[in-house]
Amino acid sequence: MIGTFIKRPVFTTMIVMLLVVFGLGAYPSLGIDLNPDVEYPIVNVTITYTGASPEEIESLITKPIEDAVSSVSGIKSLSSVSREGASQVTLEFEFGTNPKLAANEVREKVAGVRKRLPDQIDEPVVQRFDITAQSIVYFSLASDTRSRGEIRKLAIDVVKDELQRMDGVAQVDVFGATDREIQIYIDPKKIESYDISFQQIHDAINDQNLNTPGGKVNEKGTELTVRTMGKYKSIDDIKNTIVANQQGRLIPLKDVVTIEDGWAEERVYARTNGTPSVIIAVQKQSGTNTVDVAERVIKSMEHIKTNLLPPDIKVSIVRDSSKYIRSSVEDVMVSLIFGGFLAVVITFLFLQNTRATLIGAIAIPTSIIATFFALKVMGFTLNNMSLMGLSLAVGILIDDAIVVIENIFRHMEEGLSPMDAAKLGTNEISLAVVATTLSILAVFVPVGNMGEIIGQFFKQFGITVAFAVAFSLFVAFTLTPTLAAYWLKNDHGEHQKLRGNWTWLQKILDKWEEGFLALRDNYRFILQWSLKRPKKLVAFAILSLFLNALLLPFIGVEFQPTYDSGEFNVILTATSGTSMDKMKELVEPIEKQVLAIPELESAFVLIGANRQVNKVSIGVRLVDSDKRSRSMSQIMDQLRVVFRNVKNLKVAVQSNQGLGRGDSRPVQIGLRGPELEVLNRSAYDLAEAIKEIPGTTDVDISSDQSEPEVQIKLDAVKAAETGIDSTIAGDVIQIAFLGKTTKNQYNVADSDYDIRVQLQPASRLSIQDVSNLRISSKTGTFVRLGDIADVKFSSGPTQIDRESRQRQVIVYANTVGASTGEVLNKVKELIPDLNLPLGYTYKFVGQAQMMQDSFKEIGKALLLAVILIYMVLAAEFESFVHPLTIMLSLPFSLVGAILGLLVSGKTINMMSLIGVIMLMGLVTKNAILLIDNTIHLQKNGMSIMDALVEAGVLRLRPILMTTMAMIFGMMPVALGLGAGAELRSSMGVVLIGGLITSTFLTLIIVPLVYFLIDEIQQSSKRRKSGKVLNS
């Protein structure tokens, strides 16, 4: 087959070029994103019940929903959060479950239980969790002359409508200020004097504000539509609404209420760079190109700003995810190109032949470009994982071509013509090259097929590398020998040396060659010396492995490294019940500290974004990393020190870089049991103990404080005497203090606005105002609420978490200067001291649980990779024993990996562990080349010792070439330069460290073990033959 390709050079070139053309055609249409498009098998059920406390939400909504959906098949975990006015139930399904089908099944279960839920709730929303459909650009709108309510109206009517029409935009959210609202403020004294009830006012407004169809009349052959027109056209129409007719005396609405055309109560407040503003968050559709969508959205916003918005509106970008993604992708591309260049330079230094080097180097661009076509077919994007795979593989792609071209080149030096050398050299080495490539594929296939969420993240990484390596093998067996046969020349010797302006380069090449020849002679001597004392040296090597394992406790463990994205959040939490005005006051000094950061580009404040007015998020955006001297982690650590002693606020500085949903802090422990009081007490004790662990910060509890409440308990006897029950009292109290909107809205042009009926603000200030509320009875008389009910202060939880249908309180912590694994181990030691009562348990949740699950999957992938490598080697060498000899290089690669992590200060994380798996496939390359040639020489009549020495010396050049090409190809990744490089560098360090040690140990230890095993086999044969002769 190889001969056919060599004989038909045009045909061979066109086949390779076909792949390149397809790759070039696919590249422009590939999406660009930060992470792969991961489909989480998670479904959320969200229900709002305005005004209800967390305990009421739990009992009336959350529990019935949990009971209904728990019978859905394939559930991995069932969790929920009950907050004031909202319930969210989250179902996580087993990996492999179709989220769309699961969501439909959940929707059916929720529909079945709807009748058991309160009538006043908003309709349940069932939707799939999609991490890729996220807000990618945040804009801020501010003005020196307009109110924020007017700015919000422009944001909704102009900006939101324009942006939502764009392709790739899923949703546009507006934060800050409130919508226009017609407010009907009831004067309690006036309605009591007129004997008018709260409900009477609400119903009068609702019933009057209605257009009713009345059918048709036929007048002289013409049909006329009959309509009753009642819709309010102006505020005066509302004021003149008649609410009562008392013995012929008409009482208009304006006599008992104050009517204001204003803004709804503000529950979300936004500020940008210290100026009150409105924030617009643009969310992209799942599977779309983040960079493309963001660029088009920003361009559209420029058009809106110039042509549609008034000149006083200031528009600024406060967060842009595409900026970091673009920088990260560009830096990976630079690493890829630079790594490829270094690999080619190493090849040239060894071969010292420009044509041979270029023939080998062609494998890199052709393989990478062809891989783009495979990415397109598979539906992959250019993201951190797929590009990291290519940048790490760039040194591997030239390996097969190097081995082939080096063997061809060696035969030409021995006197064969380029055509004969190409045929013989390629055929001679083909089995070893196939085996090395298959051993690499055997590693990446398990990586690309891991379970859990980590499997989806690394699928694109593993499969991308597998495709690239497969293409490089194809090029090595087709284009490489073809070009070698027709392009290489038999002109070795002095006349081939560089002259003129290139004399300096020739001197370098001569010195390099002298150095290599000296190394080869020394290696021959060392190997001969070692083969005379194999047992001692093998024992020493094994001992070094055990000694190396003792270094493991000194290496930190974490789920994933923190990378410098230039964006992080400062989360502030005040005492429950803190008002909006008080929160603005508390946030101001913190905001000033953030705005004083020298490297700051912009910062925005959001108060109450998640229905919790006592919580604030400050979004921080730094200037590009190349324009600042400090890293994002250093700036975050400094802020933690500054905010350590802030009073009346809990301050947490978070990067939000964790995978999955929920809080991004890496240390999360869930305490479970029936009583919230017991859970909160235990959680508080645990949190205090965790604070004492060195390296912990931002320690917090999910439900660490109670929310102040005014509780009203009707006296059954007194209430019955006045004809008032809980329903009547509840309706009046709700209208008075929460406010109730009429079903029929106030229409202006194409816009609809709520009409809210509520007690006037002056009568909603204290618990006395609650007690003094007049309730109208069925007989028409008014009764003071305090006379028929016990009105008292109380408190309740701010939030109730549940997991596996049990109540749960979560303790969170960040780590600084200590690894996550180290902290989690210390937390485990603290748990027994809590003395949890019977029926109470604990479990690591969130990022901590994901780390445990992911590390298990990586362990399984590692085991499967080792088994597959053995099977590939056994098939190639037709032996059950030789693969074990070759695979001895695997554990020795761990020596360099561990030392590399230790020296560079990196941690054991999902990236470095994937690097270990990748290492398993790479280090077998050298041993395969060595053992394959040894077996070949033995078959030709050489003794085992001579064969091992000769094979080692003969294969030293390709082994060093391929290893150094891989090392220098991965060097840009390991150095951690550029945006997001911190995420990738630990993998590069593991690979380079492992390759260095495994290469040196392979060149010595593998021949020794092969020699010992051969001795054992020979002595076994001699014993068997001796027994046969004796018998």
N, C-alpha and C positions, 0 to 999 in steps of 0.2 A: 504493500500500500504506500509506504514512504517513497519507494522507487517511482511509483506512478506520479506522485506529487512533484518529485524532482525532475522527471522527464517532461512534465507539462507545466512549465513555470508560469505561463500566462493564466492558465486555468486556476492554478494554486493562488496566484495573486488576486484574481477576481473573486474567488471564494472569500478570502480574508477581507477584501475591500467591500464586498457585499455587506458583511457584518458591520464594518466601519460606517458605511453609508446609512444603514438602518439606525445605527447608534447616533450619528450626527442628526438624523431626521427626528429622532425621539427626544433628544436633549432639550430643545427649546420648549417642548410641551410638558416637561416634567415639573410637577409642583415643587415649591420650596417651602419648607416648614421647619420648626424647631425640633419636633419629635415625630415619630411615625404616627400614622392615623390609626390609633388604637381604639378598638370597639369594646368598651367596658360592658360586661353583662350586668348592668345595674339599672334598676327602675325606681323612680321616685314617685310617691303619691303625696301631693301638697294640697292642704285644705286650710282656708282662712276663715276665722270666726271672730270678727272684730270685737275687741273688748273683753274676750274671755280670758281667764287666768290660766297659767300653765297646768294647774291641777284639773281644772274643768276641761281643758283641751285634751288632757290625757284620758280622763274617764269617759268623756262624751264622744271623742273622735278617734284618738290614737289607738286605744285598746280595741274598739270594734273593728277598725281597719286592719289591725294586726291579726285579729282572730279570723277575719275574712280571707286575707291573702296568704295566711300561713299554710294553707293546703295546696298552694301552687307548687308544682313539681320542680325539682332542681335548685331549691333555695340553698345557698351556702351560708348566708347570714341575714338576719332580719333585725334592723335597728330603727330607732325613731328619735325625734327631738320634738318636744312640746314646749313652745314658747307662748308668750302672751299674744293671743290672736292668731296663732298659726300652728299647724301640725305638719311634720314631714316624716313620712315613713319610707325607709330605704330598703330595698330588697337587692341583695347581691347574689347572683346566680353562679352555679358552677361554671368553670371555664369551658367554653364550647357551646354554651346555651345561646340560642338565637335571641338577642335582646328585643327584636321587633315582635316575635311570637310571644315572648315572656310578657312584654308590655300589654299586648292584647288580652292575655289571660288575666293579668292583674286588673285591667280595666273592667273585665266582666265581673270579677269578684267584688270590686268596689261598687259597681252599679247595683249588684245584688244586695248590698248592705246600706245603700243610700237612705232607705226609708227609716232606718234606725238612728240616723244622724239628725242633729238639730236642723229645723227648717231654715234658720237664719244664716247658715253657712253659705259661702260661695261654692259653686260647683267644684267637686274634686278634680284636680289636674294630675293626670298620669302621664309621665314622660320619661324617656330614656336619658340616662346620664351620658353626656358626650363631652369628653375633655377637649376635643379639638374644636368644638363649636363654642369658642370663648371670646371674650372681649379683647380685641387686638389693638384698638386705638381709642384713647380718651382725649376729648377736646374740652376746653374750658371756654365759656362765654361770659364776658363781664362788660359792664358799662359804667361810666361815671355819672350818667344822667338818668338812666332808667331804673325802675325798681326791678328786683330780681323776679318778681311775678311776671312782669312784661318780658323779661329776657327768656323766662321759661316758655312763655306763649310763643315767642319767636322760635325757640329751640324745637318745640313740638310741631308747630304749624308749618315752619319753613324747612329747618334743617332735618328733622326726623323724617318728614315725608319724602324729601329729596334723597336722603341716604338709603332709606328702606327699599327704594325702587331699584337699587343697583344690584347687578348680578353678584352673587357670593356673599351678600349681606343678609344675615338671618334675622337680626333684631337690633333695634337702637333703643337704649334706655336713657332716660333723662333723670338726673339726680339734682336735688337742691331746689329751693323755693316750692311753691305749690300752685295748683291750678285755680283758675277763677271759680268762685263759689258764691251763690246768693245765700246770705246768712240771715236767718230769722231768729232774732234774739228775744226770748219771751221774758216779760217783766212779771215775776210771780205775784206781786201785789195786785197788779192790774187784772190779771186773769182771775184771781180769787174774788176781786170786787165785782167782776162781771159774771162770775160763776161759769167760766169757760175752762175746759180741761186741756191738757197738753195734746191729747190724742185728737181732740176736736179741731185744734189749729192745724195739726199735721194733715188730717183727713180733708179739711176744707181746702187747703192749698193744693193737695194732690187731686181732688175731685174736680176742682175748677180748671186746672191746667191741662185740658184735654180737648182734642178735636175728635169728634165722633162722626163716622159715616152714617148717613140716614137713608140710603137707597137712591131711587130715581123717581122723577115725575115726568109725565109726557104731556107737553103743552103744544098743541097744534102741530103734532108730528115731530117735535124736537125733544129729545131726551135731555133732561136737566138733572144733574147730580145734586143731591141734598146733603149738606154737611152742617154739623153743629160746631161752631168755632169758639173754642174756649181757651186756647193756648195763649199764655202771656206774651205780649209783645214788648212790654216795658216794665220797669220796676214799679211804676205807678199802678199798673194793672194788678200787681201783687198787693200793693198797699191797700187798694180799694176792694180786695176780696172780702166778702161778707162772711164772718165766722159764726155769727149768731143772730137770731131774730127773737128778741125778748119782748113779747107782747106788742109787736109792731115796731119795736125800736131796733133798727139795724145797727150792728156793731161791726165796723170795718176792721180789718187786720191791723192797720196802722195805729189804732187806738190802744192795742194791748201788746204790741211788739215793736222792736226796732229792726228795720230792714237795711242791710248793708250789702252793696255789690263789691265784694272784696276777694280775699284769697283764703283758701282752706287752711286749717291749722297746720303749721310747718312741723313735720316729724323727721325730715331729712334736710340737713344744712350742708352747703358746700362752700369752700373757700379755696382760691388758687393764688399761691404766692402772697398770701396775706390779704387778698381782695375777695369780698363776697362774690360768688359766681354760680353758674349752673354748669354741671358736668354732663357731657354726652359720651356714653360708652357704646362703641360699635362692635357688635358680635358677628363673627363670620360663620358661614354655613359649614357643616361638617364636610371634610374631604376637599375643601377648596384651598387654593394656593394663598397662604397667609401673606406673603410679601406682595403678591399681585393685588389682592383685595385691599390691603392697607395702602398701597401706592395710589390705587384708583380712588379710594375713599378720601385720602388727603388732597388729591388733585380736585375732586369734586367739592370738598370743603373750601378750597381756594376760590373756586368758581362761585360758590354760594356766598362767601364773604364779600367778594368783589361786586357781584351783580344782584344779590337778593336781600342781603342783610343791610340794615341802616349803618351809616359810617361810624356811629358811636360804639357799635358792638366790637369788642376786642376778642379775637379768636386765637387761642394758643393750643398747641399739642402738649399735653401733660404726661402722656404715656403712649409709647409706640413700640409694640412687640416686634414689629417687622425689622426695626433698626438693628436690634441685637441679632435676630435671625440672619439678616443679610451679612452682618459682620462675621458671624460665626461660620457661615457657609463659605464666605470669601477666604477666611483664614484657613479653613480645612482644605480648600482648593490650593492655597499657597503651600500648605504643608505637603499636599499630594505632589505638586509640581517639584518643589524643592527636594522632597524625599526621593522622587524618581531621578532627579538630576544627580544626587549623591550616589544612588545605586549604580548609575551609568558610569560615574567617575571611578568608582571602585572596580567595576568591570574593566575599564580601560587600563587602570594601573596594573592589573594582573595579566591581561591579554597583550597590552602594549601594541594593539593593532586596531587602527581606526575603523576599518571595515568590519572586522569581527565584532567590535564593540557596538557599532550601529546596528548590525544584524540582530544582536541580542537585545539591544535597547528598543527595537521596534515592537517587541512584545508588550511593553508597558502601555503606550498610547492605544494600540489596537485593542488590547484586552479591556482597558478602561472604557473606551468609546463604545465597544460592542456591548459592555455591561449596561450602558444607558438604555439600549434597546430592550434588554431583559427586564430592567426596572420598569420600563413603560408597559411591557406585556403583563408584568406581575401587579401593576397598579401601585407601585411604590413611588415615594417622593424623594427629592434631595433633602435629607434631613441630617441631624446630628449622627444618627445611627448608620445610615447607608453610606454617608460620606466618610465617617470614621472608619468603616470597613474598607473603603477604597484607599484611604490614606495609609492605613496599616498594611494593606495588601500590596502596596506599590513595590515594596522590596521583594515580595514573594513572586510577583508576576514575572520578574526577569529571571527567576531561579531556573526554571525548566530550560529556557533558552540558553542560559549561561552554561548549564551542564552539557547540553547538546553541542553548543558552539565550541566549548572548551575541548570536548572529546574529538570533534572534527578537526579543530586546530592542532591538537596533539598528533593526530594521524598524518596531517599534512607536514608537520615538522619531521615526522619519521620518513617522509618521502612520497606519500600517496598524492595523487592528483586531487584537486578540490572535489571533482565529481565522485570519485571513489571514496574519498575521506568522508564526504557527506552521507553517502549510503551506509558505509561500514560504521562510521562513528555514531550515527543516529540509531541504527538497528542494534548496535552493541549496548547502547545505554538505555534503550527504549523501555525495557521492563522495569529498570530501577526508577526511571522518570515517572512512569505510570504509577508505580507503587508509592512514590513520594507524594504525588498529586492526590491519589486516592486516600492516603493517610490524612492529608489536610482536609479533603472533602468529608472524610469520616468524622472530623472534629466539628466542622461548621454545620453539618446537617443536624446533629443533636442540639446545637446552640440555637439554630433557627426553628426548632420544634419544641422548645421548652414550654411547659404549661404555665398557668397563672398569667398575671399581667406582664411580668418580666419577659415571658416568652413572646408576647406580642411586640414588646419594645425591641427585643433582640432578633426578631424574625428577619427584619430587613437587613440587619447587620450580617447575620450568618449567611443568608441566601445571597446577598450581594457579593460577599467574598467568595462564596462557592462558585457563583457564575463567573466572576473575574478569573479565578484560578483555572476553571475548566476551559475558558477561552484561551488562557495563556498556554495551556497544555496543547490545545489544538494548533495554535500558532507555532509552538516549539516543534511539532511533528510535521508541519506543512511549510510554512513560509521560511522558518529558520534554516532547515537543510537546503531548501531550494535556493535561497539567496546565497548561502555558503557555497553551493556547487557552482554558481555562475558569477559570483562577485569576488570571492576570496582569490588571492593569488599566491603562488609558490615563490615568493621573493623574500625569504628570510635571510638575515645576515646584516652586514654593516651597511649596505647600500639602502636598506629600508629605514635607517635611522633618520631622525629629524635634523635638519640643518638650518643655517641662516638665523632668522629671528626666533626660531623654536629650539635653539640649542639648550636654553635653560630648562625647557620642559623635558628634553631628552636626558639631561643630567639627573633630573628627579626620577624619571622612569628607570634609568640605569641603577640608581641607588636603591629604588624599590625592589627591582629584580634581584640585586645582590643580597638585600635583606631577606627576601623570600627564599632564595637558594640556601642562605646560611641557616634560616629557620628550618628548612626541609632537611638539611644535613643533621641539625641538632635533634629534630624530631625522629629521624631514623635511629640515631644513637640512643635516645631516651626510650623509644619503643623496644629496641633490642634489649636494652638493660632491663626494662620492665617485664618482658616476657620470660626472663630468667627467675623472677620472684613474683609471680602473679598473685598468689594467695595473700601475701602481706599487703600488697597495694590495694587489692579489692577490699580487704578487711578495713584498711585505712579509709577508703572512700565511703564505705558503709558507715563507719564511725563518724565521718564528717557530716553525713546526713542527719544522724541523731543529734549531734552537737548543734546543727543548724536549726533543728526543730525547737531547741531550747530558746531560740530568739523570738519565736512567735508571740509570746506574751508581751513583748516590748513593742509590737505593732498594733496600732489602734484598729478598731472595727467600726464601720459605719455603712449605711445603706448606699448613699451616693455622695460624692464630694460636692461641696458648695462651689459654684462657679460665679464669676464676676459678670452678672448680667447688667449691672448698672441700675437695677430697679429693686427696691425693697419697700416694706411697709412698717410703720410704727403703729402698733395697736394699743389704744388707751381704753381702760375700763374704769368707770367711776362707780360709786355706790348706787345700787338699784334705787330707782325713784328720782334720780337727779334730773332736774328739768333741762330743757333745751338751752335756756338762757344761761343757766349755771354751767352747763357743759362748754358753751362758747368761752366763758370766762376761764374755766380750768384748762382748756386746750391752748389758749393764747400763748402762755410762756413756753410750752413744749414746741409749739409751731415756730416761735421765734428762734429757738435753739436749732431746729431743723433748717430754717431759712438761713442760718448763719454758717452752714457747712460750706467751706470754700469751693468744694467740687460740685456743688448743687447746680442742676440745670433748671429744675422746676419741682414744686411740691404742691399737692392739693389735699385738702382736709374734707372728709365726709363724716358727718355726725348722723348716727341713726340709720345707716344704710341697710341694716338687716333687722328692721323693726325694733331695734333696741337703742333708745335715745342715749343710754348711758355708755354706749360703745362708740369709739371713734377710730377711723382708719386714716392715717396720713401716708399718702402715696409719694414716695421719694424717687426722683429720677436724676441720676448723676450724669456728668459729662462723660464722653467716651473714655475708655480706660487708658488710651494712649495720651490723653490730655491731663491726666492726674497722676500724682506720685503715690497716692495711697490706694489700696485695693478696696473693693466694696466691703469685704469682711472686716478690714481694719476700721473703716468708717463706722460700721455697725457696732463693733466692739467699743469704740469710743463713745457712741451714743448710749450704749448700755451703762457705761460708767457714769456718764453725765446724768442719766435718768434714774440712777439706782435709789436715790433718796427723795424722789418726788413724793409729796404728800397728797392725799386724797385721790390718787390715781394709781392704777397698776399699769406699768408700761412694758410692752414686749416688742422687741425689734426682730422682725421675721423676714426671711427671704422669699417664702412661698415657692420654693423650688422642688418640693416633694412630689413624687408621682401620686396619682390617684386623687381622691376627694378628701374633704375635711381639712382639719388643722395640719399645717406643714411641719410642726415641731416634731423632731425625731423620737423623743421619749414620751410615750403615752401609755398610761396604765389605767385600765378600767376596773373599778370596784363594783361588784354587783350584789344585789340583795333586795329585800322587800321594803325596808324602811329608809326613807331619804335622810332622816336625822342621823341614823347610825352611819350611813354611807358618807354623809358630809363630814361627820366627826372623824371617821377613819381617813378620809381623803385629806382633811386638814392636817392630821398627824403625819401622814405620808409626805405631803408637800413640804412640811417643815423639816422633815428628815432629809428629803432630797436636796433642800437648799444648803444643807451642810456638806453635801458631796462636792468635792473640788471639781470645777469645770461646768457646773450647772448654772443656768440663768433663765430668766423669763418663766419661772415656775408659777403655775396657775391651776385652778380647779374649774371644771365646766359649770358647776353650780355651787359656788362658794359663798353666796350671800342670799339673803331673803329680800323680797321686794315688798315695800310697805303697802298695805291695803286698808281700805275702809270696808268692813264687813257689816252687812245688814241682815239681822235675823228677825223675821216677823213673829210677833206673839200671836199664836193661833187663835186664842180666845178674843183678844182685843180686835184683831183684824176681822174676824168673823162678825163681830158685833157691828162693825161699820160697813160690812159688805165688800171688803177688800181682800183679795187673795194674792198669792205670790206672782201670778201672771200679770194682774193689773198693776201691782206695785213695780214689778220688774220693767214693764213697758214704759211707765212714767219715768223711772230712774234712768233708764237707757236714753230716752229722749232728752232728759234734763242735762245729764252730764256727758254722755258720749255724743249725743246728737244723732238725729235720724234723718236720712235723706229721703225725699219723696221719690216715688217710682217715676213720675213724670218730670222730666228735666226742663230747664229753662233754655230755649233755643234762640241763638243769634246767628243768622245766616246759616253756615254749614256746621256750626259748633254747638255742642250740648254741654250745659253746665249743671252741676248738682244744686239742688235747693235743700239746705240743711236747717232743720228746726232744732233749737237748743236753748237752754236757759242762758240768760245774759251773763257775761263774764264776771260781773261784780257779785253774782250769787253763786259762783262756783270756786270759792277760794279756800274753804276750810271744812272740817268735819261738822261744824255747826250748821253750815249751809246744807249739808246732807240731811241732818236731823230736822232742819226747819222746812224741808221741802213739803209742799202741800200736795196730797194725793186726792184726786177726786174719786168718790165712791160711786157705787151703782145707783144710789139714791140722789146723787147730784150734790151732796155736801162735800166739803173739803176737810181732810184730816191731816194733821201734822205727822210726818213720818216717824219722828222720835217718840210720839205718843203710842204708836202701835208696834214699834220694832226696837230692838236693841242695836244701836249704831255704835260701833267701836273700832279702834285701831287694831290691826292684826298684821300678819306678814305671811308670805308664801314664797315658794321657790321661783327664781327667775326663769329657770329652764329645767325640764326633766328629760334626761336621756334614758333610752331603753335599748337593750341589746338582748337578742334571743328571748324577747318578751319578759325581761327582767329589768328593774330599774338599775341605772348605772351612773356613777359619777366618775369622770375622767380627770386624772392628774397629768398635766402637761409640763414639759421642760425642754429648753434648748440647751445645746452644749457649746462651750467655748474653751478651747485649749485641752479638751478631753474628747476621746472618741465616743460615739454612741454606744458601741458594744461594751465599753468599759463602764459607762454609767449604768446601763441596763443590768449588768452583772451585780453592781453594788445595790441597785434597787431591789433585785431578787433577794439579797441578803436582809433587806429591811422588812420585807413582807411578814415574816414570822413574828416580828416584834409588834405588829399591829393587833395581834390576837383577835382576828376576825371571828365574830360569833358564828354559830352553826347556821348554814343556809346562805352565808356570804362568801363570795369567791373573788378572785382577781384574774385578769388576763391582760397581756400586752395587746394594745390595739393600734389602729392607724398605721403610721410609718414603721413603728416597732414591729408590728405583726407582719407587715409587708416585707420587712427585711428578713424575718425568720422564714417566711414562705418562699421568698425569692432565693435565699441561700440554699434551701432544700432542693429547689428545682435545678440550681446550678450544680449541686452535688450529684444529682441524678444524671445530668447532662455530661458531667465529667466521667462518671462511671461508664456510661454508654459509649462515650468517645474512646475510652481506653479499650473497651471490648471490641469496638469496630476496627480500631487500629490493629489490634491483634489478629482479627479475622482477615483484614487486607494483607497483612504481612505473611500470615500462614498460607494464604492462597498464592501469594507471589513466590515464596520460597519452597512451597510444597513440603512444609515442615511444621511440626508443633513446637519444636525447641528453638529454632533460630529466631522467631519473633520475640521470644522472651529475652534473648540476648540483645536484640535491637532496642527493646522497650526498657532496658535498664537505664537508657539515657533519660527517660521521662522523670524519675525521681531526682536525678542530678540537676535537672533544669530548675527545680524548686529552690536549690541552694542560691542560685543567682537571683531568682525572683524575690525571695525573702530578704536577701542582702540589699537588693535594689530598693525595695520599699523602705527598709530601715534607714539606708543612707540618705535617700531623697526626702524622707519624712512623710511619705504617702501612707495611706491606710489600706486595710483589706476591705474592699467594697465591691459592689456588683461589677464595676468596670475591671478592677484588678483580678477578680475571680474569673471573669470571662477571658481575660488575658491568659490565665493559667490553663484554661481549656484549650485556647488557641495555641499555646506553647506546646501542648502534647502532640499536636500534629506537625509543628515546625521542626522540633528537635529530632524526630525520627528520620528526617531527610538525610542528615549526615551519616547516621548509623546504617541506613539502607545502602547508600553509596559505597560505604566501606565494606559491609558484609557481602553485598552483591559481587563486588570485584574480587573479594577473597575467595568466594565459592568458585568463581570463574577461573581464577588462577590455580586453585586446587584441582579442578577438573582437567587442567592442562598439565598436571603432573608435579606441581610444586608441593613442597612440604608445608605443613600448616604454619610453622613459624615464619618461613620465607614468604609465604603467601600473605600473611598478615602484615609483615613489614612492607612488602612491595605494594600491596593494596593501599596501605596507609600513606605511603610516600606518593603514590600515583594519584590518589584522590585528595591529597592535601590541598592542592590549588583550587579545585571546584568547591570543596567544603569551605575553605576560607572565603572564596569569592561569594558564594551564596549566602553564607552567614553574615559577612560584612555588608553585603548588599541589603540584606534584610534589616540589619542593625541601623545602618545609615539611612535607609528608607524610612524607618520608624523614628529616627532621631528628632525630627521637627515635632512629632506628636508628643514624645516623651519630655521634651524641653518645656512643654506647656506654654507656648507663645501664642498670643492672639485671643480673640473673644471665645469664651467657653472652653478654653484649652485645659482648664483645671479638671474638667469632667473626663477628658480623654487621657491626660498625661499618666495616670496611675497604670493604665493598661499598657502604654508604651514602655514604662519603666519595668514592669513585670516581664514583658517580652524581650527587651534588650538584656536585662540582667540574666534571665533564664537562658537565652541564646549564648551569651558569653561563657557562662560556667559549663553548660551542657556540651558546648563545642570542645572545650579543652579536656573535659572529663571523658567525652565520647572518644576522642582520638587516642586515649590511653586505656580507659577502663573497659570499653566495649571489646577491643581486641583481646584483652586479658580474660574476660569472661568467656568469650568465644573459644579461646584456647583451653580454658579449664573444662568447659562443657565438652569439647571435643576429646579431651583426655579421659573424661568420665565415660563417654560413649565408646572410646577405643578399648578401655580396660574392661568395660562390660562385654564388648564383643569377644575380647580375648578369653574372658572367663567362660563365656558360652561355648566358644570353640574348644576350650580345654576340656569342658564337660563332655562335649561330643566325642573328642578323641579318647577320653578315658572310658567312655561307655562302649 
